[in-house]
Amino acid sequence: MAACTFRSGKDSERVTTPTNSNNSNQSPTNIDSKNKNQDKGDFVVKHSTVKNSRYNEIDRQIKADKTLEKAADKLNNALMLPEDITLRTEDCGEINAFFDSNDNTVTVCYELMEHYHKMFKSVGLNEQKSYDKMNDAVRFAFLHEIGHALIYNYKLPITGNEEDAADRCSSFINIEQLGDEGVRAVLAAADAFNIEAKQGTVDKRSMADEHLLQEQRFYNSLCMLYGSDSSKYDYFVEDGYLPEARAVRCPTEYERTVESWVQLLAPWQKK
């Protein structure tokens, strides 16, 4: 199973700007400037030297396409930050993507990209389709880690499973903000979860893991899409991908997810 990790540092070692709880009933544009959250940071990109020559080409493509720089620009145009969050891709020695609060970094490992590419090829997709699906699935994973970073930096209240909250944050941003590109990302992630579920085994370790089972992440991803437009995605139910008993609740589930993230991010959104 592809990993996704929140690596936590000590809260006492970090200083962040607190949210303005005394003005929770006011919109961000009406909060007094003295009490308003201040924009003290940016999403910044840091490129590292590739250690494994196997990833030289993908590293070259990411740098040439300015993939991280484009993502950082979009995020910086939308959100204020209490301090910098660094975005990077690198070879990590493991299949992973993670947010590390010790240095406030979001890292997507080349091993994860390679894993997705091989996985999609293993189910019969050609080279180009596997590459495209890999990019889409990685976009979902990247925004999942951004979710962890926002939860940590904004000190957001999460009453349930944080990994599930990060998944829903990724789905929210992809579906609500990125249009067709974002929808492809959620669909690719659902495909990846489904393939991994079929290729893996459920044991004590996976049951005890903080992540939901891949089967659950598959159905949750479909539910978010179906909930966003039940007419457009009615084939999920008709073709048997999403059980009808779950599907009938997905519009409300999606609406609550959107309302929650809109409210949580509102104090930090730029005008």
N, C-alpha and C positions, 0 to 999 in steps of 0.2 A: 504494500500500500504506500502510495506517495505520501510523504510526511508533510506536515505544515505545523510550524512550531511558534509559540509565543515564548521567547526567552526573557524572563523577568529579572530586572535588577532590583536594588533596594530603593524603595520609595524615598527613604530619608536622604538619598544621595542626589535626588533630582529636585529642581525648582521649576514649577510651572505656574502659569497664570490661572487662578481659579475662575470657574464660571460664576456669573453674577446671579446667585440664587435669590437675592432679594428683589430681583426684577423679573422673576420668571413669568409674569403675566404680561410683560411688555414685549413688543416685537424688537428685533435687534436694532432697527433704524430709529427707534424711539428711546432707547436707553441713553441716559445721561452720559456724555462723553467721558466724564471722570470715572464712571463705573464700568464702562464698556470694555469687553475683552480686547486686549491690544494685540496687534499683529507684530510679533517680535521674531518671527522665523519664516523660513521658506522650505519647500521641498527642493532639495539640492541633489545633484547627480555626482556620483563618484565612480570613476572607472578604475578598475584594478588590472594588474597584469595577469594574463591567463597562465596558470601553472601547467595545465594538461594541454598539449598541442592538439588533441582531438577536438577541442572546442575553439580553435583559432578562427574557423570560418564563421561560426555563429556569433562569436564575439565581434568579428569584423562587421557583420551585417547589422548587429544591434547598434554599434557605434556609427556606422555609415547612415543608417536610417534614423538616427537620433531618437530611438524608441523611448528611452528613459527621459530624455530632454522634453519630448512632446508630452509625455505623461505628467512631468513636473509642471510644465507650463499650464496645462489644464487644471491641475490641482491648485496651483498658486493663484490662478484667476478666480477660483471658486471659494477658497477657504483661507482664513487667517490661522496662524499657528503661534503658540506660545514660545516655541523654539524650533530650530531647524530639524527636519527629518531627512535623513540621507537615503537615497534610492540607489541600489547597485545590483549588478548581475556579476556572478563569478562562479568559478568551479569550486565546489565546497567539499568534495569527497563523499557526498551523500546525495540521495534524491530528496530534495527539500526546498522549501521556501519559508522564510521566517521573518518575524519582527523581533528585534533585540532591543530591549529597553536600556541595556547598559550603555549603548552608544547611539540609541535612537535611530536605528537603521532598518530598512526593509530590504531584504536580499532575496532574489530569485536565483536559484542555482541552475547552472547549465545542465547538471545531471537530471533535473526535473524536466527540462525541455527535451532532452534526449529520451527520457523515459516516456513522455507523452508521444513523441514521434514514433518510437518503436511500437508502442502499444496500439496506436491507430493503424500502423502498417500490419500489425499482427491479426487484425480483423478484416483485412482485405482491401484497405484503402491504398490507392497508389501514392507515389512519392509526393506529388504536389498537394493532394487532398490531405495527406497525413501531416504535411508541413503546415498547411492552413489551419487544420484542426488543432495542432499543437499550439500555434500562436493564439488561437481563441481560448483554449483551456488555460494557457499561461496568463492571459489577461484576467480571467476569473480568479486565479490563484493570487496574482499580484494585488488585485483589489481586496481580496480576502485579508491579505497582510496589511494593507492600508487600513482596513477596518480595525485590526488589532492596534495599529499605531494611533488611530484617532481615539479609540477607547482609552488608551493609556494616557495620551497627551492631553486630552480634554477631560480626563477623569470622569468618563461617562458612566452612569449607573446601569449595570447589566445584571438583571435579576435571575437570568437563566444561564444556560451553557454559553460561554464566551465564543467557543468555536462555531456554534450554530449562529450566534449573533454576527460574527464576522462573515459567515457564508451569506447571511441575509443582507448584510451591508453591501457585499459584492453584487448580489442580485439586484438590490435597490439601485445602485449606481449604474450598473450595466443597463437595466431595463428602462429606468427613468431618464438617464442622462446621455446614454451613448447610442440610442436608436438601434438600427439593424446590427451594427457592429457589436453592441452589448448583448443583444439577443443571441447572436452566434456564440458569444462567450459562455453564456449560461447553458445553451444547448450542448456545447462542446464539453463543458464541465460535467453535465449530466451524463453524457456518453462515457466520459472517462470514469466517473464513479461506477457506472453500470458495468463497464468492462472489468474494472479492478475487482468489483464484487464477485463477478463470475470466475475470475482467474485466481482469486485469493481464497483463504479459508478463515472462518470465524473461530478464534480461540480466546482463551482468557485474556491474553494481552490486548487484543483488539476490542474485546468487550469492556475492559477496564480503561481503555484510552479515553482521553478527554474529548476526542473527536467523535462525532456520531459514526455509526457504521456506514460504509460506502453505499449500501443499499438505501439507507435513510437519506443520505445526502442526495442521491439520485432522485428519490421521490420528492424531496423538499424543493429541489431545483425545478422539477416539472411543475410543482404546485405554484411556485412563484410566477412562472411563465403563464400557466393556465389562469391563475388569479388575476393577472394583469390584463388578459383579454380572452375570456372563455370561448368566445365565438371563433377567434383566430386559431386557438389551440384545442378546439373540440376533438380533433383527431387523437389527442393523447388518450382520451377516454374511449372513443370509438374503436381505436386500434389496440386497446388493452394495456397501454403503457401506464396509465394512472387510474387506480381503482375509483369508481364513481363515488364510493362512500367518502373518500378523501377529497375528490374533486369538488363536491358541492360546498365544502368549507373553504376552498382555496381563495375565492374572491375576497372574503372577509379576512382571511389570514394575510393575504397580500396587502389589503388596505391598511391593516394594523401595522404591518411591517413598514410601509411607506410613511404612515403618520408618525410612527415612533422615530424613524431616522430623520425625518424632516424636522421634528421638534428638537431632537438631540443636537443636530448640527446647526440649527438656526442661529444660536448666539455666536457662531464662528463663521457664518457665511458672509462674504463680501457683498456689498450693495450691487 
